[in-house]
Amino acid sequence: MSDDTPAAKAPDPWKSFRGVMAGTLILEAIVVLLALPVVNLVGGGLTAWSTAYLIGFAVLLVLLAGVQGRPGAIWVNLGVQLILVAGFAVYPAVGFVGVLFVVVWGVIAYLRADVLRRQRRGLLPGQQQPPQ
């Protein structure tokens, strides 16, 4: 490598992390929309309220997927799961899906804390100096 070649930019661990969070929100929106036929067939039928709840929540998740670069987005993602857990009022399976996604977002928050810890200590692969 010559002196006039720009050094390779270190990878940004947060760029991929934001992608994971956005992808998880999109998958969660799909799961919530898949609850519509379940509630309709097994849950006693869809009402205007339950339909608005499920579709509105799915739309909220898709909108949140677009703002994952903002500070504190993970805490908003975790907080919004309480709305899905409240889905026990619509149908118990919807609330159960909410509990599952609380666990998923808890794991994501733990991984975020681990990456932050490693970044502060300079242990991320992008922070390592190449051997001389």
C-alpha positions as CSV (number, residue, x, y, z in Angstrom):
1,M,0.0,0.0,0.0
2,S,1.4,3.4,-1.0
3,D,1.2,6.6,1.1
4,D,-1.2,8.2,-1.4
5,T,-3.8,5.4,-1.0
6,P,-6.5,6.5,1.5
7,A,-6.8,4.2,4.5
8,A,-9.7,1.8,4.5
9,K,-12.5,3.2,6.6
10,A,-13.2,1.1,9.7
11,P,-16.6,-0.6,9.6
12,D,-19.4,1.0,11.5
13,P,-20.9,-1.6,13.9
14,W,-23.9,0.6,14.4
15,K,-24.9,0.7,10.8
16,S,-25.5,-3.1,10.8
17,F,-27.1,-2.9,14.2
18,R,-29.6,-0.4,12.9
19,G,-30.3,-2.7,10.0
20,V,-31.0,-5.6,12.4
21,M,-33.4,-3.4,14.4
22,A,-35.2,-2.2,11.3
23,G,-35.4,-5.7,9.9
24,T,-36.8,-7.0,13.3
25,L,-39.5,-4.3,13.2
26,I,-40.5,-5.3,9.7
27,L,-40.7,-9.0,10.6
28,E,-42.8,-8.0,13.7
29,A,-45.2,-6.0,11.5
30,I,-45.6,-9.1,9.3
31,V,-46.3,-11.3,12.3
32,V,-48.9,-8.8,13.6
33,L,-50.6,-8.7,10.2
34,L,-50.6,-12.5,10.2
35,A,-52.6,-12.3,13.4
36,L,-55.6,-10.8,11.5
37,P,-56.9,-14.1,10.1
38,V,-56.2,-15.9,13.4
39,V,-58.3,-13.3,15.3
40,N,-61.0,-13.5,12.6
41,L,-61.3,-17.3,12.6
42,V,-60.3,-18.4,16.1
43,G,-60.7,-15.2,18.2
44,G,-64.4,-14.7,17.7
45,G,-64.1,-12.5,14.7
46,L,-62.6,-9.1,13.9
47,T,-64.2,-6.0,15.2
48,A,-63.5,-2.5,14.0
49,W,-61.4,-2.0,17.2
50,S,-59.3,-5.1,16.8
51,T,-58.7,-4.5,13.1
52,A,-57.7,-0.9,13.7
53,Y,-55.4,-2.1,16.6
54,L,-53.6,-4.7,14.5
55,I,-53.3,-2.7,11.3
56,G,-52.4,0.5,13.2
57,F,-49.7,-1.3,15.2
58,A,-48.2,-2.8,12.1
59,V,-48.1,0.6,10.4
60,L,-46.4,2.0,13.5
61,L,-43.8,-0.7,13.4
62,V,-43.0,0.0,9.7
63,L,-42.7,3.7,10.5
64,L,-40.4,3.0,13.4
65,A,-38.2,0.9,11.1
66,G,-37.4,4.1,9.2
67,V,-36.1,6.0,12.2
68,Q,-33.7,3.5,13.7
69,G,-30.7,5.8,13.3
70,R,-32.0,8.2,15.9
71,P,-30.6,8.1,19.4
72,G,-32.7,6.0,21.8
73,A,-34.6,4.2,19.1
74,I,-34.0,0.8,20.8
75,W,-35.7,2.1,23.9
76,V,-38.7,3.2,21.9
77,N,-38.8,-0.2,20.2
78,L,-38.8,-1.8,23.7
79,G,-41.5,0.5,25.0
80,V,-43.8,0.0,22.0
81,Q,-43.8,-3.7,22.8
82,L,-46.1,-2.9,25.7
83,I,-48.7,-1.9,23.2
84,L,-48.5,-5.4,21.7
85,V,-48.5,-7.1,25.0
86,A,-51.8,-5.2,25.6
87,G,-53.1,-7.3,22.7
88,F,-54.2,-9.8,25.3
89,A,-57.4,-7.7,25.2
90,V,-57.8,-8.5,21.5
91,Y,-56.9,-12.2,21.7
92,P,-54.5,-14.0,24.0
93,A,-52.3,-15.2,21.1
94,V,-51.7,-11.5,20.1
95,G,-50.5,-10.8,23.7
96,F,-48.3,-13.9,23.6
97,V,-46.7,-12.6,20.4
98,G,-46.1,-9.4,22.3
99,V,-44.3,-11.3,25.1
100,L,-42.2,-13.1,22.6
101,F,-41.1,-9.9,21.0
102,V,-40.3,-8.4,24.4
103,V,-37.8,-11.2,24.8
104,V,-36.5,-10.6,21.3
105,W,-36.0,-6.9,21.9
106,G,-34.5,-7.7,25.3
107,V,-31.8,-9.8,23.6
108,I,-31.2,-7.1,21.1
109,A,-30.8,-4.5,23.9
110,Y,-28.3,-6.9,25.6
111,L,-26.3,-7.3,22.4
112,R,-26.3,-3.5,22.0
113,A,-24.9,-3.1,25.5
114,D,-22.2,-5.8,24.7
115,V,-21.2,-4.0,21.5
116,L,-21.0,-0.7,23.4
117,R,-18.9,-2.3,26.1
118,R,-16.5,-3.8,23.5
119,Q,-16.3,-0.5,21.6
120,R,-15.4,1.5,24.7
121,R,-12.6,-1.0,25.5
122,G,-11.4,-1.0,21.8
123,L,-12.1,-4.6,21.3
124,L,-14.2,-4.5,18.1
125,P,-12.6,-6.0,15.0
126,G,-12.7,-2.6,13.2
127,Q,-10.7,-1.0,16.1
128,Q,-7.9,-3.5,15.9
129,Q,-4.6,-2.4,14.3
130,P,-3.3,-4.6,11.4
131,P,-0.1,-6.5,12.3
132,Q,3.0,-4.6,11.2
